Amino acid sequence: MEEQNLQKKDLLFVSKKCFTLDIFFMHIFKSQIMSAIFDLHAHPSFKPFNDKDKNGKIPDIDIWTLREPNEEEKVKIFEILKKVKIDVGSVFNSQIHLDAAIEGKVRSLCLALYPLERGFVTRGKKQENEGLFGTNFLNFDKFIAYISGFDVTRINELQSLKQSYFQQLESEYQYLSDLEKSKSKSPKTGHEFELVNSYNELEIALNRTDKKLFPIVLSIEGAHSFANDIRTKKGKVVNMVKEEKKKNSKYFKEFQKQLLANILKVKTEWQHPPFFVTFAHHFYNHLSGHAQTFEFPINALGWLLHQKGKVNGTKYFEMGITPFGRKALELLLMRFQKGGNKYRSILIDVKHLSAQARVDYYQLLQTKYKDQPIPIICSHAGVNGRKSILEAKTKPPKKKDKKKSTFNLGDINLFDDEIRTIINSDGLIGLMIDERRILGKKLPADALTTDMDTYNAWKKNKAEKMKAKSVCISVIFNQLLHIIATYGSEKAWNHVCLGSDYEGLINPVDLYENAAGFKDMEADFVAHWEERLAMPDSDNVQINRYKELVFDKTPTHYIRKFLWENPMIFLRKYFNDAYLLDGIPQTILV
């Protein structure tokens, strides 16, 4: 590389070679450089792995094409859900089948493996043929099947407890491995997907000229995924919630032993170990507290799904990381050598952890790991606009606070001090597009309307589609600009990206009901921002933010960083053997 290129003030990457940022991205993408997108958190294998193919066999090996239920039954289900105020939006159809991702200019993503938690398939089930919500049409099994995209027979298999979470995890992993080896190919574009173990492998896959490849980085959502079932001599699954409350339970000790052994198995035996693990999810996993995801009566699923509980008098939503959970977490982070082989660290994703568990993790990084560079990942986040994570205990939001906020004030979303902690760790915040997570009771001040009823009416009226679209973008920018303003410097723009959570049982903003819509995202965002830059000065605080937070750059500059460049820089720095095996991040000079 010519000496003059190294004199630029752009970001430089230093390993065996140095790259200025602009030359680096030209080197990666060639013709793909414009409008590429990376998604930090999605589940494209979730539905096909758990559904029947056209011949009635599970799993379906087609992860490429659109999946949608029978239209007649879909209409009936929507009518039932409306009566009980359950809004599942576009959850019935697949949201990120890989053809949709490619159409939407997604060039790579982190695929989250996820064994569906039993709390989804057991809570609320009364009798096999008894209707849910007083209807004969929809029983509990069928309801869960439709909102998850699973076949009913798969739901029944999960209810039978024949497979542990870890067996399901390994099955989904093997499913993907087998599809990759069989050269599973898109019937629409001819792409194949490739599981990659490093940024270097991802870059090579993107630059292949002899075939079209879609590189996939693996992650795991929920450390419950490592759990085995412990059974009595008669074969009955032991209830670990009850056993944990007992002193010196032999069953719980065995449960702990096997879970740690399974973490080691993934680290030492999987050809493609996960880059990171989302430590908690929707239900208690004996490792940490979890944040509430279904709040009744705001979300009627909170009535159906039993997320609440206590251990030794402490509510799940208020628990920190348990002593056993700390062992599991430290084992995930650990690098070690065995039999002449080195084994990687697996990073931690703080999404879904309770507020106290997140505090525990941040404190652990500042004490035991203070001399180790460990970036904090929050893979599919929203923000709540509250100042300190300590408010989760000392200052819970009141009803009047929720009514006047443009944010969802729930503890599951990031507090302002957390935003600073994550960025200072050189971490990455993936912004999700679940309307239930990023939309408050009020709309942002720059939106075409600040009246929620008007917005909801626009969404239902095709003639008003463009107005609703503009409001959706304002809602997403409200999250993004809050992160940047909270940190208080341009540096924050280096630590945000997209983390859609498609296929994660979400209701995405209407603008992007599936990944194919992402093809317009860069243009949508840039045009939206430029419109606000062109507006006359006023006392509208939100519009002023658009003007202040562009600094001396352009909207295109920052939207490109958000959609592609930031996650690529993060992967280049941390998704490699130098860091994961030896703890040495890719060096970056400014």
MIKELO-315883 format. One line per field, with one value per residue (C-alpha): residue in three letters; x, y, z. Coordinates in Angstrom, 1 decimal, decimal comma. Example, Ala and Ser with C-alpha at 12.3 -4.5 7.8 and 13.67 -1.06 7.14 Angstrom:
res	[Ala_Ser];
px	[12,3_13,7];
py	[-4,5_-1,1];
pz	[7,8_7,1];
END
This chain:
res	[Met_Glu_Glu_Gln_Asn_Leu_Gln_Lys_Lys_Asp_Leu_Leu_Phe_Val_Ser_Lys_Lys_Cys_Phe_Thr_Leu_Asp_Ile_Phe_Phe_Met_His_Ile_Phe_Lys_Ser_Gln_Ile_Met_Ser_Ala_Ile_Phe_Asp_Leu_His_Ala_His_Pro_Ser_Phe_Lys_Pro_Phe_Asn_Asp_Lys_Asp_Lys_Asn_Gly_Lys_Ile_Pro_Asp_Ile_Asp_Ile_Trp_Thr_Leu_Arg_Glu_Pro_Asn_Glu_Glu_Glu_Lys_Val_Lys_Ile_Phe_Glu_Ile_Leu_Lys_Lys_Val_Lys_Ile_Asp_Val_Gly_Ser_Val_Phe_Asn_Ser_Gln_Ile_His_Leu_Asp_Ala_Ala_Ile_Glu_Gly_Lys_Val_Arg_Ser_Leu_Cys_Leu_Ala_Leu_Tyr_Pro_Leu_Glu_Arg_Gly_Phe_Val_Thr_Arg_Gly_Lys_Lys_Gln_Glu_Asn_Glu_Gly_Leu_Phe_Gly_Thr_Asn_Phe_Leu_Asn_Phe_Asp_Lys_Phe_Ile_Ala_Tyr_Ile_Ser_Gly_Phe_Asp_Val_Thr_Arg_Ile_Asn_Glu_Leu_Gln_Ser_Leu_Lys_Gln_Ser_Tyr_Phe_Gln_Gln_Leu_Glu_Ser_Glu_Tyr_Gln_Tyr_Leu_Ser_Asp_Leu_Glu_Lys_Ser_Lys_Ser_Lys_Ser_Pro_Lys_Thr_Gly_His_Glu_Phe_Glu_Leu_Val_Asn_Ser_Tyr_Asn_Glu_Leu_Glu_Ile_Ala_Leu_Asn_Arg_Thr_Asp_Lys_Lys_Leu_Phe_Pro_Ile_Val_Leu_Ser_Ile_Glu_Gly_Ala_His_Ser_Phe_Ala_Asn_Asp_Ile_Arg_Thr_Lys_Lys_Gly_Lys_Val_Val_Asn_Met_Val_Lys_Glu_Glu_Lys_Lys_Lys_Asn_Ser_Lys_Tyr_Phe_Lys_Glu_Phe_Gln_Lys_Gln_Leu_Leu_Ala_Asn_Ile_Leu_Lys_Val_Lys_Thr_Glu_Trp_Gln_His_Pro_Pro_Phe_Phe_Val_Thr_Phe_Ala_His_His_Phe_Tyr_Asn_His_Leu_Ser_Gly_His_Ala_Gln_Thr_Phe_Glu_Phe_Pro_Ile_Asn_Ala_Leu_Gly_Trp_Leu_Leu_His_Gln_Lys_Gly_Lys_Val_Asn_Gly_Thr_Lys_Tyr_Phe_Glu_Met_Gly_Ile_Thr_Pro_Phe_Gly_Arg_Lys_Ala_Leu_Glu_Leu_Leu_Leu_Met_Arg_Phe_Gln_Lys_Gly_Gly_Asn_Lys_Tyr_Arg_Ser_Ile_Leu_Ile_Asp_Val_Lys_His_Leu_Ser_Ala_Gln_Ala_Arg_Val_Asp_Tyr_Tyr_Gln_Leu_Leu_Gln_Thr_Lys_Tyr_Lys_Asp_Gln_Pro_Ile_Pro_Ile_Ile_Cys_Ser_His_Ala_Gly_Val_Asn_Gly_Arg_Lys_Ser_Ile_Leu_Glu_Ala_Lys_Thr_Lys_Pro_Pro_Lys_Lys_Lys_Asp_Lys_Lys_Lys_Ser_Thr_Phe_Asn_Leu_Gly_Asp_Ile_Asn_Leu_Phe_Asp_Asp_Glu_Ile_Arg_Thr_Ile_Ile_Asn_Ser_Asp_Gly_Leu_Ile_Gly_Leu_Met_Ile_Asp_Glu_Arg_Arg_Ile_Leu_Gly_Lys_Lys_Leu_Pro_Ala_Asp_Ala_Leu_Thr_Thr_Asp_Met_Asp_Thr_Tyr_Asn_Ala_Trp_Lys_Lys_Asn_Lys_Ala_Glu_Lys_Met_Lys_Ala_Lys_Ser_Val_Cys_Ile_Ser_Val_Ile_Phe_Asn_Gln_Leu_Leu_His_Ile_Ile_Ala_Thr_Tyr_Gly_Ser_Glu_Lys_Ala_Trp_Asn_His_Val_Cys_Leu_Gly_Ser_Asp_Tyr_Glu_Gly_Leu_Ile_Asn_Pro_Val_Asp_Leu_Tyr_Glu_Asn_Ala_Ala_Gly_Phe_Lys_Asp_Met_Glu_Ala_Asp_Phe_Val_Ala_His_Trp_Glu_Glu_Arg_Leu_Ala_Met_Pro_Asp_Ser_Asp_Asn_Val_Gln_Ile_Asn_Arg_Tyr_Lys_Glu_Leu_Val_Phe_Asp_Lys_Thr_Pro_Thr_His_Tyr_Ile_Arg_Lys_Phe_Leu_Trp_Glu_Asn_Pro_Met_Ile_Phe_Leu_Arg_Lys_Tyr_Phe_Asn_Asp_Ala_Tyr_Leu_Leu_Asp_Gly_Ile_Pro_Gln_Thr_Ile_Leu_Val];
px	[0,0_1,4_2,9_0,6_-2,4_-1,0_-0,9_-4,7_-6,4_-9,0_-9,1_-6,2_-6,2_-2,9_-2,2_0,1_-1,0_-2,4_-5,5_-7,2_-10,9_-12,0_-9,5_-10,3_-14,0_-13,3_-11,0_-13,9_-16,8_-15,7_-19,1_-21,0_-19,8_-23,0_-25,9_-24,7_-26,2_-25,1_-27,7_-26,3_-29,2_-31,7_-33,2_-33,5_-33,3_-35,9_-39,0_-37,8_-36,0_-39,2_-41,7_-42,7_-41,6_-44,0_-43,8_-44,8_-41,3_-39,6_-37,3_-37,8_-34,5_-35,6_-34,3_-34,5_-38,1_-41,1_-43,1_-46,7_-49,7_-53,0_-54,7_-58,2_-56,9_-54,6_-57,6_-59,5_-56,5_-56,2_-59,8_-59,3_-56,1_-57,8_-60,4_-57,8_-55,6_-52,6_-50,8_-48,4_-48,1_-46,3_-45,1_-47,1_-45,0_-41,3_-39,4_-35,9_-35,9_-32,5_-33,9_-35,6_-32,3_-30,5_-33,2_-32,9_-29,2_-28,2_-24,8_-24,2_-25,7_-25,3_-27,7_-28,9_-29,5_-32,4_-34,2_-37,7_-38,2_-40,8_-42,6_-44,0_-45,4_-46,7_-48,2_-52,0_-52,4_-55,5_-56,9_-55,8_-58,9_-60,0_-60,1_-58,0_-59,9_-63,2_-63,1_-63,3_-61,2_-57,9_-56,4_-53,2_-50,9_-52,2_-51,9_-48,2_-47,6_-48,9_-47,1_-43,8_-44,1_-43,6_-45,6_-48,1_-46,4_-43,2_-45,0_-46,3_-42,7_-41,5_-44,3_-43,4_-39,9_-38,2_-35,4_-33,5_-32,6_-29,0_-30,2_-32,4_-29,4_-27,2_-29,9_-30,4_-26,6_-26,3_-29,3_-27,3_-24,1_-25,7_-27,4_-24,1_-22,4_-25,2_-24,6_-28,2_-28,8_-31,3_-33,7_-34,1_-30,5_-28,3_-26,6_-25,2_-24,7_-21,4_-20,8_-17,7_-15,3_-13,6_-13,7_-11,2_-13,4_-16,3_-14,3_-13,2_-16,7_-17,9_-15,2_-15,6_-16,1_-16,8_-19,9_-22,4_-21,9_-23,9_-21,6_-23,2_-21,7_-23,3_-24,5_-26,8_-29,7_-30,3_-27,8_-30,7_-29,5_-26,7_-29,1_-29,7_-32,8_-32,1_-34,4_-35,4_-34,8_-38,3_-37,4_-39,4_-37,8_-36,9_-38,2_-35,0_-36,9_-37,9_-34,5_-32,6_-34,5_-33,3_-30,1_-27,5_-29,9_-28,1_-30,2_-29,3_-25,6_-25,8_-27,7_-25,0_-22,2_-23,8_-24,5_-20,9_-19,8_-22,1_-20,5_-17,1_-18,4_-19,6_-16,2_-14,1_-16,1_-18,2_-16,5_-18,3_-18,6_-20,7_-19,1_-21,3_-24,1_-27,1_-26,9_-30,6_-33,9_-37,6_-37,7_-35,6_-32,5_-30,9_-28,0_-29,3_-32,3_-34,1_-35,9_-39,7_-40,6_-44,3_-46,0_-49,7_-52,0_-49,9_-49,2_-51,7_-49,0_-47,9_-51,0_-50,5_-46,7_-45,4_-42,3_-42,6_-41,2_-38,8_-35,7_-35,0_-37,4_-35,9_-38,0_-36,6_-36,9_-34,7_-32,1_-28,5_-26,1_-26,3_-23,1_-23,6_-24,3_-21,0_-19,2_-21,0_-20,3_-16,6_-16,3_-17,8_-15,3_-12,3_-9,6_-7,8_-5,4_-6,1_-4,3_-2,1_-5,2_-6,3_-10,0_-11,8_-13,5_-17,2_-18,4_-21,5_-24,5_-26,3_-29,7_-32,5_-30,5_-32,3_-31,0_-29,3_-27,7_-26,3_-24,9_-23,3_-21,7_-20,4_-18,9_-17,2_-15,6_-14,3_-12,9_-11,8_-11,5_-10,2_-7,0_-8,7_-10,2_-13,8_-16,3_-19,9_-22,5_-26,2_-27,3_-30,9_-31,5_-33,9_-33,3_-35,6_-34,4_-33,9_-30,7_-29,3_-29,7_-29,9_-33,4_-34,6_-34,8_-35,0_-37,2_-39,6_-41,5_-45,0_-48,0_-47,8_-44,2_-45,0_-47,8_-45,5_-42,4_-41,4_-39,5_-40,6_-39,5_-39,1_-35,9_-35,2_-34,2_-30,8_-30,4_-28,3_-25,4_-25,3_-25,0_-21,8_-20,5_-21,0_-19,4_-16,4_-15,9_-15,5_-18,7_-21,6_-25,3_-27,5_-30,7_-33,8_-37,0_-39,6_-42,4_-43,2_-39,7_-38,8_-42,1_-43,3_-46,8_-45,9_-44,3_-41,1_-41,4_-40,1_-42,7_-45,4_-47,9_-47,4_-50,9_-50,8_-54,4_-53,6_-50,5_-52,4_-55,0_-52,4_-50,9_-54,2_-54,9_-52,9_-53,4_-51,5_-48,7_-46,0_-47,0_-46,9_-43,5_-42,1_-43,3_-41,7_-38,4_-38,8_-39,3_-36,1_-34,1_-35,4_-33,6_-30,4_-30,1_-30,7_-27,7_-25,4_-26,7_-26,4_-22,7_-22,1_-19,5_-19,1_-17,4_-20,8_-21,5_-18,8_-20,7_-24,2_-25,6_-28,7_-29,9_-33,4_-34,4_-36,4_-38,1_-37,6_-41,4_-41,3_-43,7_-41,5_-42,3_-44,7_-42,0_-39,9_-42,2_-39,5_-35,9_-36,7_-37,8_-34,2_-33,3_-34,7_-33,3_-30,2_-32,1_-35,0_-32,8_-30,6_-33,6_-35,4_-32,3_-31,6_-35,2_-34,7_-31,4_-33,2_-35,8_-35,5_-34,1_-36,7_-37,2_-38,0_-35,4_-35,7_-35,1_-32,2_-30,7_-30,6_-28,6_-26,3_-25,4_-24,4_-21,2_-19,2_-20,1_-23,2_-26,2_-24,9_-21,6_-23,3_-26,0_-23,3_-21,5_-24,7_-25,7_-22,4_-19,1_-19,4_-20,2_-17,4_-14,9_-16,1_-15,8_-12,4_-11,2_-12,7_-13,9_-10,5_-8,1_-5,8_-8,5_-10,7_-7,7_-5,0_-6,9_-5,3_-7,8_-7,0_-5,0_-6,7_-4,9_-6,7];
py	[0,0_3,4_5,5_8,4_6,4_5,9_9,7_10,1_11,0_8,3_5,3_3,0_-0,7_-2,3_-6,0_-7,4_-4,5_-1,0_0,2_3,6_3,2_4,1_1,8_-1,0_-1,0_-0,8_-3,8_-5,7_-5,0_-4,2_-3,9_-4,6_-1,5_0,6_0,1_-3,2_-4,1_-6,3_-7,5_-8,2_-10,3_-12,4_-15,9_-17,0_-20,7_-20,5_-21,2_-23,7_-25,8_-26,2_-26,5_-29,0_-29,0_-29,5_-33,3_-33,0_-33,6_-31,7_-29,8_-27,9_-27,6_-24,4_-21,4_-19,2_-18,6_-16,9_-18,8_-17,9_-19,7_-20,6_-17,3_-18,4_-19,6_-16,5_-14,2_-16,1_-15,9_-12,2_-11,7_-13,7_-11,8_-8,4_-9,3_-9,9_-7,0_-9,2_-7,4_-9,8_-7,7_-9,6_-12,4_-15,0_-14,6_-15,2_-11,9_-12,8_-15,8_-15,5_-14,5_-11,5_-10,7_-10,6_-8,6_-6,1_-5,7_-7,6_-9,1_-10,9_-11,4_-13,0_-15,9_-16,6_-20,3_-20,6_-23,5_-22,3_-22,0_-24,3_-21,4_-20,7_-24,2_-25,2_-22,1_-21,8_-25,3_-26,8_-29,7_-31,0_-29,8_-26,9_-23,6_-20,6_-17,4_-19,3_-20,3_-23,8_-22,7_-22,1_-24,2_-23,3_-25,5_-24,0_-20,5_-21,0_-22,7_-19,8_-17,0_-19,0_-20,4_-23,9_-26,9_-28,1_-31,5_-29,7_-27,9_-31,2_-32,7_-29,8_-30,4_-34,1_-33,1_-35,8_-33,4_-31,1_-27,6_-28,6_-31,4_-28,9_-26,5_-29,1_-30,2_-26,7_-26,3_-29,6_-28,6_-25,6_-27,5_-30,1_-27,5_-25,8_-29,0_-29,9_-26,6_-25,4_-22,8_-20,0_-20,9_-17,1_-15,8_-18,8_-17,8_-20,4_-19,6_-20,2_-20,4_-18,4_-18,4_-15,1_-11,7_-12,9_-15,8_-13,4_-11,1_-13,9_-15,2_-11,7_-11,4_-14,8_-14,4_-18,0_-18,2_-16,1_-16,6_-15,3_-15,5_-16,2_-15,6_-17,8_-16,7_-18,3_-16,6_-17,7_-19,7_-22,0_-23,5_-25,4_-27,1_-30,9_-32,4_-34,4_-37,3_-39,6_-43,3_-43,6_-41,2_-38,2_-34,7_-33,2_-29,6_-27,6_-24,5_-26,6_-28,3_-25,0_-24,0_-27,1_-27,3_-29,6_-31,0_-33,8_-33,2_-29,5_-30,2_-32,6_-30,0_-27,5_-30,0_-31,0_-27,4_-26,4_-29,5_-28,5_-25,1_-26,8_-29,1_-26,2_-24,5_-27,6_-29,7_-27,4_-26,5_-23,2_-22,0_-18,9_-15,5_-14,4_-15,7_-13,7_-14,8_-14,5_-14,7_-14,8_-17,2_-18,0_-20,1_-20,5_-18,3_-14,8_-12,6_-11,7_-8,5_-8,6_-9,0_-9,5_-6,9_-7,5_-5,7_-3,8_-7,2_-9,9_-12,5_-11,5_-13,2_-16,4_-16,7_-17,2_-15,1_-14,2_-16,1_-15,9_-17,6_-17,2_-14,3_-12,3_-11,8_-13,0_-9,5_-8,2_-10,9_-10,5_-13,1_-16,2_-17,8_-20,7_-18,2_-16,5_-19,8_-20,3_-16,7_-17,0_-20,3_-18,7_-15,8_-18,1_-18,9_-22,1_-24,7_-28,4_-31,3_-28,8_-26,9_-23,4_-22,7_-19,4_-17,0_-16,5_-12,9_-12,0_-10,2_-8,3_-8,1_-9,7_-9,6_-8,0_-4,6_-6,0_-8,8_-6,2_-4,2_-7,4_-8,0_-4,4_-4,6_-8,0_-6,4_-3,5_-5,8_-9,3_-8,4_-4,8_-5,6_-7,5_-5,7_-7,2_-5,3_-5,2_-6,3_-5,5_-7,2_-6,0_-3,0_-0,2_2,7_3,9_7,5_6,9_8,3_5,5_1,7_2,0_3,6_0,1_-0,5_3,0_4,8_2,6_4,6_5,8_5,6_9,4_9,0_6,4_8,5_11,4_9,5_8,8_5,7_2,4_2,9_-0,8_-2,1_-4,3_-1,2_0,5_3,2_6,3_5,3_1,9_3,5_5,2_2,0_0,0_2,6_3,1_-0,7_-0,4_-2,4_-2,5_-1,6_-3,3_-1,2_-3,4_-2,5_-4,1_-1,5_-2,7_-2,0_1,3_3,1_5,0_6,4_9,6_10,1_12,1_15,8_15,8_13,3_14,3_13,8_13,4_12,0_8,2_7,7_9,6_7,5_4,2_5,4_6,1_2,6_1,1_3,4_2,6_6,1_7,4_4,9_7,5_9,5_6,4_5,5_8,9_8,5_5,0_6,5_9,3_6,6_4,7_8,0_8,9_5,9_6,4_10,1_9,5_7,2_9,7_12,7_10,7_9,8_13,4_13,1_11,9_8,8_7,2_6,9_4,2_1,9_1,6_-0,8_-2,7_-5,6_-6,3_-9,4_-10,7_-14,0_-13,3_-13,1_-9,4_-6,9_-4,8_-1,2_-1,2_0,3_-2,8_-5,8_-8,1_-7,8_-7,2_-3,7_-2,9_-2,3_1,2_1,8_3,8_6,1_6,4_7,3_9,8_11,5_11,8_13,3_15,7_17,0_17,9_19,6_21,8_22,9_26,4_26,9_26,5_25,6_22,0_20,1_16,9_18,7_20,5_17,2_16,1_19,3_19,1_15,4_15,5_17,2_18,2_15,1_14,1_11,9_9,4_9,1_8,1_5,9_3,9_3,5_2,3_-0,2_-1,7_-0,1_-0,2_-4,0_-4,7_-2,8_-4,6_-8,0_-7,2_-6,2_-9,0_-11,8_-13,4_-15,8_-13,1_-11,8_-14,8_-17,1_-14,7_-11,7_-9,3_-7,1_-5,9_-2,7_0,5_3,8_7,1];
pz	[0,0_-0,9_1,8_1,1_2,1_5,6_6,1_6,1_9,3_8,8_11,1_10,5_11,1_12,0_11,9_9,2_7,1_7,7_6,0_5,9_6,5_3,0_1,3_3,8_2,9_-0,9_-0,3_1,3_-0,8_-4,3_-6,1_-2,9_-1,1_-1,4_0,9_2,5_5,9_8,8_11,3_14,8_15,9_14,0_13,9_10,2_11,1_14,0_12,0_9,3_11,9_13,8_11,0_8,4_4,8_1,9_2,4_6,1_7,5_10,3_9,9_6,7_4,9_3,0_5,0_1,9_1,0_2,5_5,1_5,7_7,3_5,7_5,0_6,2_9,6_9,8_9,6_12,2_14,6_14,1_15,0_18,2_19,2_18,6_21,2_23,9_22,7_21,7_18,9_17,1_13,9_11,2_13,4_11,4_8,3_8,2_8,7_7,7_5,4_3,7_0,3_2,1_3,8_0,4_-1,2_1,7_1,1_4,2_3,3_6,6_10,0_13,4_13,5_17,1_17,9_20,3_21,9_22,6_26,4_27,9_29,5_26,0_25,6_29,0_30,6_30,1_28,7_30,5_28,5_25,1_23,3_25,5_23,6_24,5_25,4_25,3_21,7_20,2_17,2_18,8_21,6_23,4_21,2_18,0_19,3_20,3_17,0_15,0_16,9_16,8_13,3_14,6_13,5_16,2_16,3_17,3_20,1_21,3_21,1_23,3_25,8_26,0_27,5_25,4_24,4_26,8_25,9_25,1_22,8_20,9_20,7_19,2_16,8_15,5_15,2_13,3_11,1_9,9_9,6_7,4_5,2_4,7_3,8_1,4_-0,4_0,4_-2,3_-2,8_-5,7_-6,3_-6,3_-6,3_-3,0_-0,6_3,1_4,9_8,7_9,5_12,4_12,0_10,3_7,8_6,7_6,4_4,2_2,0_1,6_0,6_-2,0_-3,7_-7,4_-8,3_-6,2_-4,2_-0,5_2,5_5,5_8,9_12,4_15,1_18,5_21,1_22,7_26,3_28,5_29,3_26,0_27,8_30,2_30,4_32,0_35,2_35,6_38,4_38,2_36,8_34,0_35,3_34,7_38,0_38,6_39,1_40,4_43,4_43,7_43,7_46,8_48,7_50,6_49,0_46,4_44,5_41,5_41,3_41,8_38,8_36,8_37,4_36,6_33,3_32,2_32,7_30,9_27,9_27,8_27,5_24,8_22,7_23,2_22,4_20,0_17,8_14,5_14,6_18,3_18,9_18,9_21,9_24,1_25,3_28,9_29,8_28,0_28,8_31,7_34,8_33,9_37,4_36,2_36,6_36,9_33,6_32,6_32,1_28,4_28,5_30,8_31,5_30,7_28,1_26,5_27,2_26,7_30,2_31,5_29,5_30,1_33,6_33,8_37,4_40,4_43,4_44,7_48,4_48,5_45,6_42,5_39,2_37,7_40,6_40,9_39,9_38,6_40,9_42,2_39,8_37,0_37,7_37,2_33,9_32,8_33,7_31,8_28,7_28,9_29,7_27,2_27,9_26,5_26,5_24,7_22,8_21,5_22,4_23,0_22,5_24,8_24,1_24,7_26,7_25,4_28,2_26,5_28,6_31,8_34,7_35,7_38,8_36,7_34,3_37,2_38,5_35,1_34,7_38,2_37,3_34,3_36,4_39,1_38,0_34,4_34,7_32,9_30,1_27,0_27,0_24,9_26,1_23,6_23,7_20,5_20,1_22,3_23,0_25,3_28,1_28,6_32,4_33,9_36,0_36,1_39,9_39,3_38,5_42,3_43,7_41,2_39,2_36,6_37,5_35,2_34,6_33,6_31,0_29,5_28,7_27,5_23,9_25,2_26,6_30,2_31,0_32,7_29,7_27,8_28,3_30,9_30,1_32,3_30,7_27,3_28,5_30,1_26,9_24,6_27,0_26,9_23,1_22,9_20,4_20,7_18,2_17,8_17,5_15,5_17,7_18,1_21,5_22,7_21,0_21,1_24,1_24,9_23,0_19,6_19,1_18,7_15,1_13,9_11,4_14,2_17,9_18,3_18,7_17,5_14,3_13,8_14,3_11,9_9,3_9,7_8,8_5,8_2,6_1,4_4,4_4,2_3,5_6,6_8,8_7,3_8,3_11,9_12,0_11,0_13,6_16,3_15,2_15,1_18,6_19,9_17,8_18,6_22,3_22,4_20,7_22,8_26,0_25,4_24,4_21,6_18,1_19,3_20,1_16,4_16,3_18,6_17,2_14,5_13,5_15,7_14,3_16,3_13,3_14,0_17,7_18,2_17,6_16,1_13,9_13,0_10,1_7,8_7,8_8,4_7,0_5,9_2,3_3,2_4,4_0,8_1,2_4,7_3,9_1,5_3,9_6,8_4,9_3,3_6,7_8,3_5,4_5,6_9,2_8,5_6,0_8,4_9,8_13,3_16,0_19,7_18,7_20,7_18,7_15,3_16,9_17,8_14,2_13,4_16,4_16,1_12,4_13,7_10,7_8,6_6,5_7,3_4,7_6,6_9,9_8,4_6,5_9,8_11,5_8,9_8,0_8,9_12,7_13,0_10,4_12,5_15,6_14,0_12,5_16,0_18,1_15,9_15,3_17,0_18,1_20,4_21,2_21,8_23,1_24,3_21,9_19,9_16,4_17,1_16,0_15,6_15,2];
END
